């Protein structure tokens, strides 16, 4: 029985890299790269002009591109094509970039240095399960459908809520520690205690939890 190909778009301003990865992906009969673009602006034009059956289900994009970067493109997709799954494939592995992309609903965050098996594993996971977990997007948010009482926003003190808000921003730890008039070492200890309270293991995990249970609206 013929299985319909999953359509994928690739957005990257490095044309040689983009074409090479697109060709590689298309070797798998389950996937077809239907749109290639060098930036978000070009992608939107092609996306709007594509036949419905050629529009991508998955979009892979770089974070840093000219004219319209990956952040702006992910925001456009979140607003105008919310069912499209966005994967980031980039050299930008800064915590600030990852946090910003998570807020924009990305389903995978990958470093360009990954090998072929991981790329296919990520695409297949996003296609079948809607998300791909790795070190950048860890699977450490709670699994129950409803959070335990200990995880409710209102169980946190006002200071803890302020810390969580700031950890969910693009401020770095030094900036947050300075706001609370603490040393970085003291703030790290406070942050670790907060992670334990909310059953997460990282800042990214905390943000995932906050978004999952809508503790903070962005």
N, C-alpha and C positions, 0 to 999 in steps of 0.2 A: 504494500500500500504506500502510495506517495505521501510523504509528509511535507507540508508547506514550509518553505524556508522562513526563518526568522530574519526580518530585515533589520539591518544595522546601519547607522550613520557614523562616519568618522570625521571629526573636526580637529584639525591640527595644522598649524602654519608651516611645519616642516614637511614639504611635499614628498620628499623621498621616503621619510619614515612613514607618513600616512599611506602612501601607495603600497609600500612593502607590507605593512601590517594588514591593509585591506585585502591584498592578494592572498596573504597567508590565511586570514580568516575565511575567505571564500573557498579555500581548498576543502573546508568541512562542508559537506552537502547540506547540513542543517541550517547553515547561516549564509546570508548574502549581503554584501555591502551595497546598499542601494543609493546612498548619497555620500559624497566626499566634499569637504569644504575646508578652506584655509582659515576661516574665522566664523564667529557666530552670525555676523551679518549675511555672509554668503550662504550659510546653512539655512537661515530663515527663508531667504528667497527661494532656495531649492525645495525646502520643505513645503512651503505654501504652494509651489507649482507642481508638486509631485501628485501622481494619481494616488488614490487612497490605499491601494494595495502595494504601493511602492514606498509609502511612508514608513519610517523606521519604528520598530518597537523598542529598540535600544539605541542610545546615542553614546558614543565614547568621545570625550573631548579633553583637550589640554586645558590646564588652568590659565596659563599665560599665553595670550595671542594678541596680535594687533587688531585695531578697529573695534572688535567686540570680543572680549575675552571669555574664558570658560565660566566665570562667575556670573557675568551678565547673561550668557547663553542659558545656563542652568536656571537662572531666575525667570527668563522668558519662557522656558519649557514648563517650569513649575506653574506659571500662570496660564499659559495658552495651550499646553498639551500635557496635562498632569498625569496621563496614563503612560507616557513615555518614560522608560527607565534610563537614568543617566549614570554612566560610568566615567570616572575621571582616570585618565592615563597621562601622567605628567612627571616632570622632574622636580616639581615643587612639592616637597614633603614637609613643609613647615606646619607647625601645629595650628597657626592662625589660618592657613589655607584650608586645612582639613576641617577645622571647626566651621568655617564659613560655608564650605561645601555641604557638610552634614545638615546645616540649617536650611540649605536649599534642596534637601531631599535626595541627595545622590545615593545610589544603591551599591556602589563599589568605588574604592579609592586605591589606585594602583600606581606603583612607581614604574617608570619606563624601563628600568633595568630588569624587570621580571622575565622569566623564561616562558617559552611557548605553552607548556602544560598548565602553568598557573593562569595565563591569559585565557585559555579555553575553559579552564575550571571556573574562572570568574564569570565569563560570558554565559556558560551553562547554568551556573547558580542564579545569576540575575534573571535569566530567561525563565527558569523553572520555579524558583523560590522567591524572586523579587529582591534579593540582596546577596552580597558576597562579603563574608567576614574575613578579615586578616588583621595584621598588626595595626594598620591605620584605622580600621573600622572594626574594633573588637566586639566579640559576642559576649559582653558581660553585663548587659542590662537584664533585669528580672524577666523570667519567662511566664509567670501567671498572667491571665487576661486582665486581672485587676491587681493593682499594687497592694501589698499588705499595709495595714494601718500605719506601721512605722515609716512607710515611705511617702506618706502624704505630705504635700507642700506645707500644710498648716502645722505639722508636727515639728517643723524646723523653727528654730529661734529666728528673730528678725536679723541678727547678725549672720546666721547661717544662710538665710535667704539672700542676703546681700552678697555673700561670698559666692553662692551658686550663680546668681545673676552675672557676677563679674567673671567667673570661670566659664560661663557660657558666652562671654563676649570674646573679642580678639585681643584683650589685654594679656600681657605676659605675667608670669608669676611675680616678677620683681615689681611691676607696676601695682599689682593688687596688694602685695605686702606693704608697699609704701603707703597706699591709701589707708590701710588699717594700722599704720605706724608700727609695723613689726619688722623683724629681720626676715630674710627669705627663709632661713632655717626654721624659725618659729612658725611661719606661715605654712611651710611644707608639712610640719607636724599637725597643724590644725586641719589642713587639707586632707591628710591621710585619715584622720579621725572622721572627717565628713564622708569620705569615700566608704569607710567601714560602715557607717550608719546607714548609708544608702545602698550598700551591697554592690558597689562597683569597684573596679580596680584601676581606673584611669580617668583623666579629665574627659576624654572622648566618650568613655562609658557613661559618665555622669550626664553629658550633653545628650547622648542617645536616650537615656532614661527620662530626662526632663522633656524632651520632644515627644517621646512615646506616650507619656501620661499628661502632656500639656500643662506642666507645672508653670511654664512661662510661655506666653504667646509672643511670637516674633512678627 
